[in-house]
Structures are given as C-alpha cells and as structure tokens.
Amino acid sequence: MRNAPGQTVTTISTGQFKSTPEFEIGDMLQYSPGISIKQGNGPRDEGISIRGSNARNGFGIRNIVMEDDGFPVTQPDGLSRSDLIDPHSYSGFDVYRGPSSAMFGNWATGGAIDFHTWTGAQIDGFVYGAEGGSFGYLNNYVDIGRKIGPLEYSLFASDVRGDGFIDNSVFNTQTVNFLGSYAVTPDDVVTLKVVHNYTGTELPIRLSLTQFEQNPFQKGCVAAAAAAPGCATVSLDANGFSSPTVANTAGQAGLGRHDRRDIVGLRWEHDFDNDTTWRNQIVFDDKDINQPTGSTSAVGDTPAFNVMSDLTHKSSLFGLGLTSSAGVFYDTERLSNFTYNVAPGGNATLGALTSFYNSGEHENYGARVREEVKFNDSWTGVLGADLERTQISTADTIFGFTGSVNGMPTSSNVFPIDTQYLNHAEEAGLLYRPNDAWQFRGRVATGYGTPQVSQLTVTPQGVAGNNTALQTQTNVGYDLGADYTPNSATKISVTGFYEFFTNEMITQSPGAGLQSYTFNAPASQHRGVEAAIDWRPDPGWRLTTAYTYLDEFYTNYLEQLSAGAFTATFNRDGNKIPGVAPNELLTRVAYDQPTGPWKGLGGFIEYQFKDGYFIDNANLVKVPEYGVVNLNAHYVIELTHNDLKSATLFFEVKNVFNTIYVASANDITDTLNSTTGAENPGSVLATTGTGSIYAGAPRTFVGGFKLAFQ
C-alpha cells in the first residue's frame, strides 16, 4: 500500500473470503465503506463507485484509478473494466477514498483501488479450485507460486462459464494473471506483470422500470413478434443502413460482447542506499473490442503505453523524519473506434459503417512531488502535488445514408478534434496517534478528470460535431476520521467527508431523435459518512460491517429539454444526483470452530441493504430499495506432513428469500410532452425510460472446493 497519512484508506484481506464463492470482485469490495456496486454489461463487468463517483456512468468504471500490484489497469482515457478481474487471484486490495489526483493523477476524482495478487511465497505450491451452481455457473482455476532464492513468481489461470439468470446472458471468459520478480543484485529487483482476459458474453437489453416490474428476467423474449409482456427490444434498420426499422429482442439480434485485454508491465527498482530508491516502470495495455450491445456495434483495437519514473528518499531535518518523493510520468493511447449499425438477421450481423476514428491519440504527461513529515511518534503530515497536461486529437468521420439504395453512404463529414487541458492537484493530510488504540485523520485534497474522446464528438444540439468546449471536471474534498483499535479483536472506523465539484460532466438528451451529449454542470456537492466494524468478541466469532451514507445534490445546474416545437429550461438546484443510493449496508456474522476435531467447520449469515434512489435529474423516478440475505456453510481442513496442505469445501445460498431487486440502473432523461410542452411525470418516464435496469440474481445455489498442495 502506498503511504497516505490522513487519507481514508481501507485495506481488505481476501482471506476472510477463502471459503466463499468468488464470482465477482464486488462481493469483496462492498466490505469497504464508500464503495457501491452495480451490474455492468456482462457477467463480471461491474460499475464500481467510490462515494458516488461512477454512479452515472452507463458502463465500465470512470473517476477511479485502478492498479494491479501497482501496475495501472486504467487506460489513459480514464476507462477501467472489471472483466479482467477474477477474485480468486487476489490476496487483498486497498481502497483510497476521496479525491486523489495528487497521488494518482487524471481521473482520480473519486479515489483509487490497488489490487494485490497472491505472491509466490503466500501460495508456496499449487492450488486448484472449482465452484459451480445455479444457471450453469462453473469456474475452474489454478494458482501456482513459489519463492526460490532471488526468484518469486505466481501464476493464476481460470475458465468461467455460465448460462446467466436473464435470457440472452450466456458467458464464457478466460483470465491469466502472472506476477514475477527477480533480485538481480541485492540492490536491483525486476518485476514482470502479465494479464490476459477474454470476455465472451451474450447481452440482454436494459429495461424501463415498468418492464422490470413486469418481466425482470426477460422470460419469453425469444422473438419480438411473439414476446411476452415486459420484453425489451431494440430498433434496427431493416436494410442495415436506413429506415424503416424493425424491432428485435436481444436474442434475435445476437447482442453481446467479445473483448480481449492484454497487459504486460515491467518494473525495475534500484536502491542507491538504504534510504534512496529509484523506480522505473513501463506498461503495454491493449484493449480489442467487438461490442454489438444495441442498435450499433463498437469495434476497435486500442493499444496504450504507460511510463513512469520516480525517486524516494528518506532523511531527517531538525529532528524531523522526512520521506521525499518526486517523479515524472507519460501515458498515451491510440484512439480507434468503428461504429456499425447492427442489422436484423441474428448473430450480431453488421450493417453499414456509420462513423469512425482511427488515428490520433489521448496523451497525458506530467510530474508529481510528495513530502511526508514525521513530527514525532504521534504526529505525521503529508503534502503532495502534481501537474498534468492532457491532449486529445483525432478526426471523427460521420457517414450519411439519406437517399441511399445500396448501403453506400451518400455523404461524409469529418470533424477534427484537437484540444488540450492543463490540470493540477494538491493534497495535505495529517495523522495523529495519541496511543495504540486511537488514530485520528484529517485531509484536504483535490481531484480532476478530463473528458474522453466520445464526449467531444456530439454537440449540445445533439448532432455529430465538435464539443471541445467541454471542460475538466474537478473537486475538492475534506475528510475527518477516527479509527479505534483497543485490541487485536476490535476495529471501528468512522469518516465524515464533504466534497465540492465544479464542472461535473453530465450526459443529457437535447430532444427526441437527437444524440445525447455531455456538458458541464457548474456546481454540485457530495457529502456523507462512512463506518466500518470488525469485531471478534470470542474465538471463532466475527462481525464485519460496512455502512455508507451519501447526500449528493446539484447546487448550480440548469437542464434544457426539447420536444416537438417546445424547449424549456429547468432549475435542478437542490435536486439529488441520480444513481446515488443514500444508504448502503453490508454486514456479516460468521463463526468458525477454532479448536477440536471439527476445527475449520463454520458458516455465516450476511445481509446486504441498498436504499432506493432517483435515476433522473428531476427526481421523478426512483428505483426501490432492497435487502438480500445470504447463507454460507464451509469446512476448512488444515493438513500436515502431506503433499496436500489444506482442503476447503463450501456451499452457499445467495438471496435466500428470492428477492426481486434492481442490481443496476442507468440514468434516464427527463422529457417534455410534445403536445403541451409540459414536463412528463414519473409515470410516463417509468414506461418510456428504457435502457436503464438490470435485475439482480434470484435465489442461487453455489458450491465448491479448493485444494492446496505443497
């Protein structure tokens, strides 16, 4: 973990999950306060938010920087995906909450997450595991690792398949994660990181609230002509390039994703002496996508490079302990995207190419400095800052098909995009430890996130063009927190925060038949409380709880809506920011027999609650709250003097009471009545606001085993 005095950081060991199914990383991340999870576009694609940072994003992860063993897995344009994460490969993770651009740079307005794979020394042998259950789920995985003198390595590989619990959600994904290090000399260590992931999945269509209430799991949706009530459909150009359109269900159209991700990183650390370390790192990250997810399909290969070099030095001045660091960084991504119409006929048949960009780049470079001061045994402070320049340049080509009879474009327009941003971030933190039991934290920090290229290609008029007037989103946050650890069996942590956002990037529709565009909401505020409890009152018993309260609202935002001949502006000041649940709670009571012949036999009951939240700027439509109960039983057998070191057996029932709930809801656009010009009520939005909701999993049974060998 990076040293971050004063910052609110949660470190979670996955050891507490070793006897549970580990299908997706959100099941573990939710034990960090401030974290919120929503289902994304695929089985392990999750929208991860820290303090609501990613709540409005429709897919993937933004406004959070993600790393894997210190190697970046967020591409230079700010997008991260959780598809490449198989939780079995990780020993733990650190969640940095609050604006963190002084440490992590661009996109860290919400914070950062660093995942840690099992090291060779921790594995020390060979692990084979398998788990499976309802809806055809099966995961086979291996973890191999050793530490032999100066060499240490770990290799993880998994194959995951399933039918999904929603129609048209069969998936098939493979993951490889390697970490190896070699001490070339006592002062030089070289580390190699390799990640490979292939994600192949069918993809259902998101529902309106009314459709969700009618048919949450999309049953009876084989064909649009004979579809059951509540089935979602997508409108496809009948000839693949122009109107009229025909309705297809997800299965008819063959919607899905077929994505590959390959990451190779190399790090060299050199110790000049016991107090001075020089670190150099280069990462190649290639994302190759084929995503027929709706009426269009995105296809593109996006290679990226990330290079950094920093120096850390420990010293003292006037009796104060100093840890000084300074570094430079550079990352670049080739911009490549081809957008095709999806045509009727099934198997995601591609129609006409409607737009593309395949040149130019998204480029970031800058420098950062950091000074940690240990005033005495009780007080530690930190100051940090960075300066970063971003340049986005490409040319977006748009094809028109008006009057075409053979699918050849009748017009083409090229919109050059060339824009630059210069950003900076500062941080000041203070940590006070009066004794071993208490720790108090205070921090003020800033964050920034520049636009991505897709936000620059649609104008406020809802047509293709240049939207480079879009500005950087920034925030400044204040944290105050306390940690109480009176003994090894008790830890209680509470943090209050208040964050002020400027130019928060919002996506909205300018009217019917026009494209959604991104603009800057001048001001909004995010505030809340986070609390965590880890209590072991008696041998074998453990209570873990994570609670988050969020109150997030606009303070300066005028929204313009259009329909027919009408255009109106609405003041959203004071309205809640959509997608943000006010209250989230996750708590688990577990027992594991600590001694005797049944040592290792145990189980837990877990309760997860998520409050209802609005999904539109006018606060007219609200998805309902829910609570889900999970039960687990397991048996961990530790063995000695055998090649087999341990065996773990487990069985779990998820969503015991078969609750139907919303696992993911993207924001919807408020609309006007085209006849009267009045704003449509929530009852209309609930029916017309398609493309929003995925249901959560019904009652699910999962069992498995894990064998660890010498």
VOGU-3710 file (C-alpha; in Angstrom, 3 decimals, decimal comma):
1> mrnapgqtvt> 0,000/0,000/0,000  1,199/3,496/-0,771  1,799/5,550/2,328  -1,059/8,032/2,638  -1,159/9,674/6,095  -4,500/11,380/6,677  -6,257/9,715/3,746  -9,213/7,410/4,273  -7,920/4,032/3,087  -9,490/0,617/3,597
11> tistgqfkst> -7,286/-2,451/3,276  -9,187/-5,706/2,986  -7,624/-9,151/3,019  -9,414/-11,718/0,895  -8,532/-14,368/3,469  -11,971/-13,836/5,009  -13,495/-14,917/1,673  -11,411/-18,074/1,158  -14,358/-20,341/1,965  -16,958/-18,500/-0,142
21> pefeigdmlq> -17,780/-18,360/-3,864  -15,749/-15,623/-5,555  -17,590/-14,872/-8,770  -17,110/-11,101/-8,947  -14,896/-8,602/-7,160  -17,865/-6,528/-5,980  -18,735/-9,202/-3,412  -15,476/-8,294/-1,640  -15,180/-4,600/-2,414  -18,516/-3,923/-0,730
31> yspgisikqg> -16,821/-4,569/2,614  -15,114/-1,215/2,169  -17,340/1,706/3,243  -17,906/4,204/0,464  -17,988/1,506/-2,215  -21,120/0,925/-4,289  -21,517/-1,741/-6,978  -23,887/-2,027/-9,925  -24,083/-4,686/-12,612  -22,458/-3,720/-15,895
41> ngprdegisi> -22,590/-5,097/-19,424  -21,511/-8,675/-18,849  -21,103/-11,289/-16,114  -18,092/-9,742/-14,332  -18,403/-6,210/-15,704  -19,305/-4,098/-12,689  -19,731/-0,401/-12,182  -17,652/0,427/-9,103  -18,213/3,757/-7,367  -16,391/5,404/-4,502
51> rgsnarngfg> -18,636/7,976/-2,824  -20,924/8,002/-5,880  -18,066/8,764/-8,275  -19,142/6,356/-11,027  -22,884/6,261/-10,346  -23,967/7,972/-13,580  -21,661/6,076/-15,918  -23,510/3,580/-18,120  -20,718/1,011/-18,440  -17,263/0,278/-17,078
61> irnivmeddg> -15,548/2,339/-14,403  -14,648/6,017/-14,521  -13,468/8,617/-11,998  -11,446/5,915/-10,203  -7,849/4,893/-10,959  -7,274/1,131/-10,734  -3,968/-0,704/-10,333  -2,944/-4,359/-10,186  0,133/-4,889/-7,989  0,988/-1,243/-8,613
71> fpvtqpdgls> 0,696/-1,558/-12,404  -2,025/0,673/-13,935  -5,052/-1,078/-15,439  -6,883/2,184/-16,125  -6,209/3,214/-19,708  -5,066/6,793/-20,497  -8,619/7,845/-21,469  -9,772/7,023/-17,920  -11,742/3,827/-18,583  -11,331/0,744/-16,404
81> rsdlidphsy> -13,168/-2,568/-16,692  -13,605/-5,256/-14,049  -13,955/-8,073/-16,617  -10,260/-8,938/-16,290  -10,565/-9,403/-12,514  -11,058/-12,931/-11,205  -11,281/-12,520/-7,418  -9,557/-15,873/-6,770  -6,242/-14,398/-7,902  -6,095/-11,663/-5,234
91> sgfdvyrgps> -4,868/-11,657/-1,653  -6,341/-8,240/-0,913  -6,898/-4,701/-2,057  -6,534/-1,105/-0,909  -9,353/1,391/-1,445  -8,282/5,062/-1,410  -11,377/7,181/-0,850  -11,792/10,799/-1,857  -10,065/12,983/-4,494  -6,591/11,553/-5,080
101> samfgnwatg> -5,132/13,169/-8,200  -2,059/14,441/-6,346  -1,053/10,774/-5,940  -2,751/9,012/-8,877  -3,248/11,777/-11,461  -6,035/12,133/-14,010  -9,418/10,507/-13,266  -8,877/10,028/-9,512  -11,739/12,362/-8,512  -13,377/9,515/-6,599
111> gaidfhtwtg> -10,230/7,761/-5,441  -8,267/4,674/-6,417  -8,127/0,900/-5,908  -4,951/-1,205/-5,913  -5,421/-4,972/-6,170  -2,770/-7,370/-4,849  -2,353/-10,845/-6,287  -1,213/-13,769/-4,160  2,591/-13,773/-4,070  4,682/-16,842/-4,702
121> aqidgfvyga> 5,636/-17,048/-1,031  1,981/-16,917/0,031  0,953/-19,692/-2,349  4,102/-21,787/-1,852  2,860/-24,616/-4,013  -0,172/-25,284/-6,136  -3,877/-24,520/-5,607  -6,707/-25,986/-7,631  -10,289/-24,917/-7,115  -13,679/-25,304/-8,700
131> eggsfgylnn> -17,058/-23,817/-7,944  -20,384/-24,037/-9,677  -24,102/-23,894/-9,201  -27,325/-22,405/-10,456  -27,781/-21,178/-14,036  -24,930/-23,314/-15,384  -22,182/-21,453/-13,491  -18,765/-23,177/-13,408  -15,331/-21,757/-12,594  -12,180/-23,903/-12,741
141> yvdigrkigp> -8,987/-22,177/-11,616  -5,378/-22,793/-10,605  -2,855/-20,726/-8,662  0,839/-21,697/-8,780  3,576/-19,903/-6,847  6,994/-20,237/-5,244  9,803/-18,177/-3,774  13,178/-19,716/-4,621  16,111/-17,580/-3,578  16,057/-14,330/-5,572
151> leyslfasdv> 13,141/-15,540/-7,737  9,483/-15,259/-6,766  6,539/-15,926/-9,050  2,793/-16,594/-9,047  0,622/-17,679/-11,957  -3,176/-17,679/-11,908  -5,494/-19,001/-14,640  -9,255/-19,539/-14,732  -12,014/-20,617/-17,085  -15,509/-19,333/-16,220
161> rgdgfidnsv> -18,762/-20,260/-17,944  -22,458/-19,878/-17,286  -25,922/-19,527/-18,761  -26,867/-16,407/-16,794  -30,152/-15,840/-14,980  -31,519/-13,414/-17,586  -32,351/-14,573/-21,101  -29,512/-13,937/-23,572  -26,722/-13,748/-20,984  -24,645/-16,907/-21,624
171> fntqtvnflg> -20,970/-16,154/-20,912  -17,531/-17,657/-21,419  -14,411/-15,919/-20,124  -10,766/-16,824/-19,503  -8,260/-14,973/-17,349  -4,492/-15,265/-16,794  -2,617/-13,182/-14,211  1,147/-13,529/-13,673  3,444/-11,721/-11,229  7,152/-12,486/-11,097
181> syavtpddvv> 10,139/-10,752/-9,516  13,864/-11,411/-9,572  16,545/-9,816/-7,413  19,290/-9,328/-9,990  21,554/-7,905/-7,277  20,909/-7,061/-3,612  20,063/-3,534/-4,836  18,141/-4,299/-8,021  14,757/-6,005/-8,352  12,963/-6,553/-11,655
191> tlkvvhnytg> 9,206/-7,316/-11,627  7,150/-8,635/-14,547  3,353/-8,392/-14,716  1,167/-10,092/-17,355  -2,637/-10,038/-17,502  -4,761/-11,616/-20,230  -8,540/-11,732/-20,381  -11,062/-12,770/-22,972  -14,700/-11,957/-22,323  -17,369/-13,519/-24,494
201> telpirlslt> -20,933/-12,895/-23,403  -24,414/-12,536/-24,736  -26,058/-9,352/-23,528  -29,676/-8,633/-22,586  -31,296/-5,237/-23,133  -31,739/-2,930/-20,169  -35,341/-2,350/-19,095  -37,581/0,522/-18,127  -38,904/0,449/-14,561  -42,291/-0,740/-15,838
211> qfeqnpfqkg> -40,714/-3,544/-17,878  -38,662/-4,595/-14,853  -41,810/-4,853/-12,744  -43,490/-6,939/-15,469  -40,667/-9,274/-16,512  -37,388/-8,739/-14,618  -35,547/-11,764/-16,084  -36,743/-11,292/-19,688  -38,512/-14,633/-19,977  -40,474/-15,358/-23,134
221> cvaaaaaapg> -38,429/-12,873/-25,164  -37,260/-15,099/-27,998  -38,826/-13,064/-30,810  -40,298/-9,560/-30,789  -43,447/-10,576/-32,685  -44,471/-13,097/-30,013  -42,728/-11,571/-26,995  -44,194/-11,747/-23,520  -45,210/-8,537/-21,715  -42,233/-6,566/-20,435
231> catvsldang> -39,757/-7,802/-23,053  -37,299/-5,180/-24,222  -36,496/-4,725/-27,893  -34,047/-2,732/-29,980  -34,929/-0,943/-33,237  -32,693/-1,980/-36,142  -32,615/-0,526/-39,651  -34,304/-3,178/-41,784  -31,679/-2,889/-44,538  -28,800/-2,167/-42,182
241> fssptvanta> -28,328/1,474/-43,130  -31,606/3,448/-43,139  -35,266/3,494/-42,094  -37,691/1,805/-41,754  -36,718/-0,057/-38,605  -37,776/-3,406/-37,185  -37,916/-4,466/-33,539  -35,617/-7,283/-32,387  -35,161/-8,832/-28,982  -31,605/-9,234/-27,695
251> gqaglgrhdr> -31,560/-12,892/-28,703  -32,910/-12,184/-32,182  -30,280/-9,535/-32,818  -27,460/-11,528/-31,193  -26,358/-8,746/-28,853  -23,231/-9,307/-26,807  -19,570/-8,506/-26,232  -16,396/-10,202/-27,477  -13,476/-8,363/-25,905  -9,816/-9,129/-25,357
261> rdivglrweh> -7,452/-7,344/-22,955  -3,677/-7,896/-22,737  -1,402/-6,098/-20,271  2,374/-6,511/-19,934  4,274/-4,463/-17,363  7,939/-4,306/-16,333  9,289/-2,554/-13,235  12,902/-2,016/-12,145  13,656/-0,852/-8,602  17,181/0,188/-7,675
271> dfdndttwrn> 18,366/1,041/-4,141  21,179/3,573/-4,179  21,428/3,022/-0,427  19,157/2,032/2,457  17,327/5,359/2,194  17,064/6,022/-1,543  15,091/4,023/-4,135  14,746/4,701/-7,842  11,748/3,068/-9,565  11,108/2,807/-13,309
281> qivfddkdin> 8,076/1,190/-14,912  6,617/0,633/-18,388  3,244/-0,949/-19,190  1,752/-2,001/-22,519  -2,050/-2,291/-22,418  -4,073/-3,417/-25,446  -7,887/-3,426/-25,481  -9,528/-5,057/-28,517  -13,347/-4,800/-28,515  -16,261/-6,090/-30,568
291> qptgstsavg> -19,440/-4,874/-28,870  -22,820/-5,216/-30,607  -24,631/-4,020/-27,478  -27,678/-2,361/-29,073  -28,634/-0,796/-32,387  -24,947/-0,161/-33,056  -21,730/-2,102/-32,573  -18,396/-0,637/-31,459  -15,294/-2,289/-32,934  -11,745/-1,181/-32,259
301> dtpafnvmsd> -8,252/-2,077/-31,116  -6,819/0,423/-28,629  -3,169/-0,061/-27,620  -1,727/2,109/-24,865  1,600/2,721/-23,123  2,227/3,961/-19,580  5,710/5,017/-18,462  6,815/6,402/-15,098  9,975/7,070/-13,095  10,226/8,252/-9,501
311> lthksslfgl> 12,747/8,648/-6,713  12,047/8,205/-2,983  14,479/9,348/-0,298  14,328/9,108/3,498  16,178/11,692/5,579  15,865/13,900/8,638  15,861/17,649/9,214  15,914/19,363/12,615  14,940/16,068/14,200  12,004/15,513/11,843
321> gltssagvfy> 11,767/12,324/9,790  11,269/13,084/6,097  10,209/10,852/3,229  10,529/12,749/-0,034  9,452/11,546/-3,464  9,332/13,037/-6,927  8,510/11,520/-10,266  7,502/12,011/-13,868  5,000/10,050/-15,945  3,750/9,690/-19,508
331> dterlsnfty> 0,914/7,652/-20,978  -0,634/7,526/-24,420  -3,457/5,658/-26,118  -4,180/5,295/-29,810  -7,759/6,327/-30,473  -9,591/3,766/-32,591  -13,312/3,130/-32,893  -15,531/1,959/-35,748  -19,290/2,213/-35,228  -21,519/-0,046/-37,315
341> nvapggnatl> -25,270/-0,431/-37,441  -26,484/-3,788/-36,181  -28,708/-5,322/-38,865  -31,551/-7,820/-38,476  -30,743/-11,458/-39,125  -29,206/-12,556/-35,849  -25,630/-13,249/-34,748  -24,998/-9,505/-34,455  -24,960/-9,040/-38,224  -23,197/-5,801/-39,045
351> galtsfynsg> -24,807/-3,281/-41,333  -23,309/-0,040/-42,580  -20,295/1,671/-41,067  -21,756/4,939/-39,705  -18,696/6,607/-38,151  -15,079/6,030/-37,256  -11,878/7,494/-35,930  -8,662/5,514/-36,251  -5,854/7,990/-35,801  -4,728/10,474/-33,214
361> ehenygarvr> -4,218/9,824/-29,546  -5,155/10,578/-25,962  -1,944/11,647/-24,242  -1,158/12,562/-20,621  2,159/13,583/-19,100  3,325/15,396/-16,018  5,168/15,324/-12,729  4,354/14,940/-9,055  6,073/15,568/-5,736  5,300/14,393/-2,224
371> eevkfndswt> 6,710/15,130/1,223  5,860/13,114/4,305  6,946/14,575/7,650  7,055/12,595/10,885  6,962/15,289/13,560  7,164/12,807/16,435  5,780/9,404/17,411  2,224/10,780/17,415  2,029/13,248/14,521  2,620/12,652/10,803
381> gvlgadlert> 1,823/15,048/7,989  1,946/14,927/4,210  1,955/17,443/1,361  1,596/16,407/-2,260  1,021/17,973/-5,657  1,029/17,134/-9,328  0,835/18,928/-12,661  -0,515/17,148/-15,744  -1,102/18,054/-19,359  -3,625/16,161/-21,488
391> qistadtifg> -4,022/16,341/-25,252  -6,764/14,650/-27,280  -6,504/14,731/-31,059  -8,282/12,771/-33,772  -10,739/13,211/-36,632  -14,267/11,828/-36,384  -15,773/10,812/-39,721  -19,586/10,562/-39,966  -21,403/8,914/-42,883  -24,947/9,735/-44,025
401> ftgsvngmpt> -27,280/7,436/-45,927  -30,192/9,696/-46,944  -31,381/8,515/-50,346  -29,023/5,535/-50,440  -30,399/2,444/-52,149  -27,375/0,132/-51,923  -25,965/0,841/-48,473  -23,233/3,122/-49,768  -23,012/6,454/-47,904  -24,357/9,488/-49,714
411> ssnvfpidtq> -22,427/11,952/-47,568  -19,491/12,109/-45,207  -18,352/14,780/-42,793  -15,045/14,971/-40,968  -14,903/16,734/-37,599  -11,345/17,338/-36,391  -10,826/17,239/-32,623  -7,713/18,763/-31,093  -7,908/20,020/-27,534  -5,597/20,393/-24,563
421> ylnhaeeagl> -6,077/20,518/-20,807  -3,635/21,583/-18,104  -4,578/20,383/-14,618  -3,058/20,349/-11,178  -3,929/18,777/-7,845  -2,815/19,364/-4,269  -3,171/17,368/-1,079  -2,490/17,963/2,620  -3,036/15,334/5,279  -2,456/14,942/8,998
431> lyrpndawqf> -2,408/11,764/11,080  -2,475/11,809/14,903  -1,886/8,673/17,002  -2,066/9,594/20,707  -1,783/5,927/21,712  -2,034/2,416/20,284  -5,839/2,407/20,474  -6,725/5,673/18,724  -5,904/7,212/15,369  -7,325/10,476/14,013
441> rgrvatgygt> -7,169/11,550/10,361  -7,682/14,866/8,594  -7,216/15,697/4,936  -7,972/18,218/2,216  -7,306/17,199/-1,383  -8,288/17,894/-4,967  -9,029/15,756/-8,000  -9,558/16,228/-11,722  -10,829/14,252/-14,701  -10,560/15,344/-18,320
451> pqvsqltvtp> -13,141/14,425/-20,979  -12,765/11,327/-23,134  -12,921/11,466/-26,902  -16,512/10,166/-27,171  -17,701/13,125/-25,074  -16,153/15,526/-27,582  -17,896/14,233/-30,727  -21,534/15,282/-30,108  -22,533/18,955/-29,873  -25,094/20,434/-27,436
461> qgvagnntal> -27,511/20,446/-30,394  -27,427/16,630/-30,348  -25,647/16,183/-33,671  -22,192/14,970/-34,627  -19,587/17,679/-34,357  -17,009/19,280/-32,123  -17,749/19,554/-28,394  -14,271/20,647/-27,321  -15,676/23,478/-25,194  -16,189/20,768/-22,571
471> qtqtnvgydl> -14,031/21,462/-19,520  -12,226/19,340/-16,950  -14,280/18,070/-14,016  -12,657/18,985/-10,676  -13,394/18,509/-6,987  -12,006/19,451/-3,599  -12,728/17,221/-0,627  -12,421/17,449/3,150  -12,138/14,325/5,323  -12,188/13,877/9,091
481> gadytpnsat> -11,995/10,393/10,542  -11,117/8,272/13,552  -10,026/4,654/13,971  -10,397/2,841/17,290  -8,440/-0,384/17,821  -8,414/-1,144/21,560  -7,180/-4,699/20,964  -6,462/-7,180/18,176  -10,111/-8,302/18,178  -11,773/-4,904/17,637
491> kisvtgfyef> -11,505/-2,213/14,995  -14,024/0,586/14,470  -13,581/3,266/11,827  -15,735/6,355/11,138  -15,159/9,051/8,500  -17,106/12,155/7,537  -16,459/13,886/4,214  -17,615/16,913/2,237  -16,672/17,341/-1,429  -17,354/20,266/-3,768
501> ftnemitqsp> -17,475/19,548/-7,504  -17,003/22,073/-10,302  -17,891/21,424/-13,943  -19,134/17,925/-13,190  -19,615/16,169/-16,537  -23,278/15,298/-17,163  -24,820/13,492/-20,143  -28,261/14,607/-21,305  -30,520/14,496/-24,355  -31,367/17,703/-26,246
511> gaglqsytfn> -34,608/16,202/-27,577  -36,300/13,367/-29,405  -34,339/11,891/-32,305  -31,112/13,619/-31,272  -27,948/12,182/-29,728  -27,152/12,604/-26,055  -24,271/14,946/-25,360  -22,013/15,812/-22,429  -21,820/19,201/-20,762  -20,535/20,709/-17,518
521> apasqhrgve> -22,886/21,192/-14,565  -21,326/24,223/-12,854  -21,535/23,011/-9,251  -22,618/20,124/-7,045  -21,852/18,831/-3,569  -21,170/15,327/-2,254  -21,152/14,659/1,475  -21,566/11,666/3,717  -20,469/9,347/6,493  -18,641/6,017/6,246
531> aaidwrpdpg> -18,308/3,469/9,032  -16,749/0,031/9,393  -16,691/-2,519/12,207  -14,540/-5,633/12,503  -15,209/-7,317/15,857  -14,206/-10,760/17,134  -15,807/-10,993/20,584  -14,905/-14,654/21,204  -12,698/-17,215/19,469  -14,411/-18,273/16,275
541> wrlttaytyl> -16,947/-15,408/16,115  -16,588/-12,421/13,809  -18,835/-9,471/12,959  -17,942/-7,319/9,936  -19,993/-4,316/8,853  -19,631/-1,577/6,247  -22,080/1,338/6,154  -22,222/4,347/3,823  -24,459/7,420/3,934  -24,378/9,703/0,878
551> defytnyleq> -26,127/13,038/0,356  -25,277/14,343/-3,117  -27,076/17,163/-4,896  -26,757/19,855/-7,544  -26,134/23,429/-6,418  -25,944/25,054/-9,849  -27,489/23,223/-12,794  -29,980/24,351/-15,435  -31,239/21,495/-17,622  -32,661/22,154/-21,085
561> lsagaftatf> -35,276/19,795/-22,559  -36,871/19,843/-26,019  -39,771/18,060/-27,732  -41,585/18,987/-30,919  -41,778/22,775/-31,105  -41,143/23,197/-27,370  -37,926/23,944/-25,488  -37,824/24,570/-21,743  -35,174/25,061/-19,078  -35,496/23,624/-15,582
571> nrdgnkipgv> -33,571/24,592/-12,462  -32,239/21,424/-10,805  -30,543/23,209/-7,896  -31,056/21,172/-4,737  -32,109/18,012/-6,608  -30,446/14,735/-5,695  -27,822/13,474/-8,120  -29,301/10,410/-9,838  -27,841/6,960/-9,385  -26,658/7,568/-5,818
581> apnelltrva> -28,239/5,491/-3,035  -28,467/7,456/0,243  -27,822/4,414/2,455  -25,937/1,158/1,885  -25,191/-1,503/4,472  -23,394/-4,833/4,340  -22,979/-6,927/7,473  -21,880/-10,485/8,165  -21,942/-12,621/11,318  -19,609/-15,605/10,998
591> ydqptgpwkg> -18,494/-18,491/13,157  -15,571/-20,873/12,574  -14,805/-23,629/15,064  -11,320/-22,695/16,323  -10,251/-25,956/18,041  -11,015/-29,620/18,393  -11,869/-32,338/15,883  -14,253/-30,033/13,987  -11,777/-27,176/13,682  -12,473/-25,240/10,477
601> lggfieyqfk> -16,178/-26,024/10,330  -18,199/-22,837/10,112  -20,615/-20,602/8,315  -22,074/-17,118/8,182  -25,219/-15,149/7,551  -24,886/-11,975/5,530  -27,303/-9,105/4,921  -26,991/-6,511/2,174  -29,214/-3,421/2,012  -29,357/-0,731/-0,655
611> dgyfidnanl> -31,640/2,264/-0,356  -33,934/3,447/-3,147  -32,520/6,184/-5,378  -33,571/8,515/-8,186  -32,475/7,826/-11,763  -33,404/11,157/-13,371  -32,356/14,769/-12,785  -35,898/15,942/-11,945  -36,130/13,268/-9,209  -39,384/11,867/-10,607
621> vkvpeygvvn> -38,433/8,169/-10,930  -36,998/6,165/-8,060  -35,919/2,525/-8,086  -36,998/0,642/-4,945  -34,787/-0,258/-2,014  -33,935/-3,875/-1,342  -32,411/-6,217/1,193  -30,801/-9,568/0,387  -29,791/-12,368/2,771  -27,011/-14,876/2,005
631> lnahyvielt> -26,160/-18,067/3,937  -22,892/-19,996/3,864  -21,549/-23,250/5,320  -17,943/-24,379/4,917  -15,248/-26,680/6,200  -11,531/-25,849/6,032  -9,280/-28,820/6,776  -5,634/-27,988/7,519  -3,252/-30,889/6,879  0,399/-31,503/7,785
641> hndlksatlf> 3,098/-33,896/6,622  1,324/-34,452/3,316  1,575/-33,097/-0,210  -1,973/-31,821/0,340  -1,727/-28,824/2,698  -5,404/-27,979/3,026  -8,842/-28,676/1,624  -11,739/-26,231/1,633  -15,359/-27,172/0,997  -18,225/-24,672/0,883
651> fevknvfnti> -21,861/-24,284/-0,049  -23,765/-21,012/-0,229  -27,308/-19,864/-0,815  -27,435/-16,345/-2,201  -30,619/-14,282/-1,990  -32,247/-16,784/0,358  -35,705/-15,200/0,190  -35,631/-14,877/-3,616  -35,990/-11,102/-3,535  -36,514/-9,417/-6,895
661> yvasanditd> -34,374/-6,297/-6,948  -32,601/-3,797/-9,186  -28,905/-4,646/-9,462  -28,159/-1,837/-11,890  -29,997/1,271/-13,069  -28,507/3,723/-15,532  -29,797/7,271/-15,516  -32,732/8,172/-17,767  -33,516/11,501/-19,419  -36,421/13,671/-18,347
671> tlnsttgaen> -38,740/14,574/-21,237  -41,371/17,060/-22,383  -44,849/16,359/-23,698  -44,563/17,188/-27,407  -48,196/18,381/-27,469  -48,308/20,599/-24,385  -44,640/21,341/-23,690  -45,083/20,307/-20,037  -42,537/18,098/-18,302  -43,683/14,481/-18,368
681> pgsvlattgt> -44,460/12,948/-14,950  -42,677/9,982/-13,412  -45,431/7,596/-14,553  -44,518/8,349/-18,176  -40,754/8,160/-17,575  -41,128/4,784/-15,856  -42,588/3,383/-19,061  -40,502/5,187/-21,672  -37,185/5,281/-19,814  -35,745/2,177/-21,471
691> gsiyagaprt> -32,090/1,254/-21,438  -31,826/1,538/-17,673  -32,371/-1,531/-15,480  -30,869/-4,984/-14,982  -32,426/-7,254/-12,362  -30,310/-8,847/-9,651  -29,847/-12,597/-9,348  -32,738/-14,610/-7,867  -32,127/-17,364/-5,296  -28,863/-19,011/-6,301
701> fvggfklafq> -27,051/-22,110/-5,041  -23,267/-22,284/-5,341  -20,849/-24,900/-4,018  -17,200/-25,659/-4,499  -13,863/-26,828/-3,209  -10,265/-25,674/-3,073  -7,195/-27,934/-2,688  -3,782/-26,518/-1,743  -0,695/-28,649/-2,424  2,918/-28,331/-1,345
//
